[in-house]
Amino acid sequence: MSTTMKPDLHQILTPTLLTKVHELQYPWPKGSTLNFSHVGYHLHTGEYDHDDDWKAACLESAIRPMLTIGVDNLPTDLLQFLPPPESPDFPLLCSGLILLFDQASSHLFEGPERVQAKRYFQPLALRLCRQCLSLPADLRPWRLERWLKNGWSFEHAVARQFFLYTPFLHSIDIDNQAMQHGLIENYRVAVETELGIVDPGRATAGSVAHDPTLFMKVHRAGPPQGEAVKMEDYVFWVARKANCLLTRTRDMALQKRRAEEQDKSSASKT
């Protein structure tokens, strides 16, 4: 009688794979000068020109085997697939694992298959990020100082920050949204402090917080482009886009909560 062996995740989620995923997301050599017009285009337009590389790196070797396991059969502790948080390798490999769960589906699938894969993997990305929150603050992978200590320039560290905590952004849970808002604010303040400037977008923060339709407008307009785009232009645009998305998802969450309360109220009257 034959049995099907469950894939060994330790053999799948290897440092080699996670490093490759990180490099696919951030293809700029360490120590290079970044063109933030290209950074924004590469990371945010959705016009991927390297999906075949993602498929070669992780579709058959990682994503499809993990889909066969079933999300309920995956371990609760996802940090076990990473080196100890104190390790210098932890931030980069944790970034790779978050990206594998949170972003790979967009490169690997289309249509309903993409939606299904995202529903499977994005909760894992959120679980991993919440586990990172349980670490001491100075060991969390989105801590800029960790990247700087590992020899990354400030601009390279900044370019890698946003996608370390987008799983919070994709959640419609209000507590997760509050966490994301704080992380985005820290991200923006770090750049403001480093450069001695203030994000001019702060002046319109009130309108962003009350208009759930703004996200699609900002998303369609895309990141700033052109030779004059600076790091702060990119970061402040990212902060605005994230806060617009938070406004939209918070509106969705509140609508869901009101509907649930209405259903409970109706049920109690019957």
Protein Blocks (a to p, Z undefined) as FASTA:
>chain_A
ZZdddddfklmmgfklmmmmmmmmmmccehiacdfklmmmmmmnopacklmmmmmmmmmm
mmmmmmmnopklpcfblmlmpccfklmklmmmmmmmmmmmmmmmmmmpgcjllmmmmmmm
mmmmmmmmmmmmmpcfklpfklmklmmmnopafklmmmmmmmmmmmmmmpcbfklmmmmm
mmmmmmmmmmmmmnopacfklmmmmmmmmmmklmmmmmmnopaedjklcfklmmmmmmmm
mmmmmmmmmmmmmmmmmmmmmmmmmmmmZZ
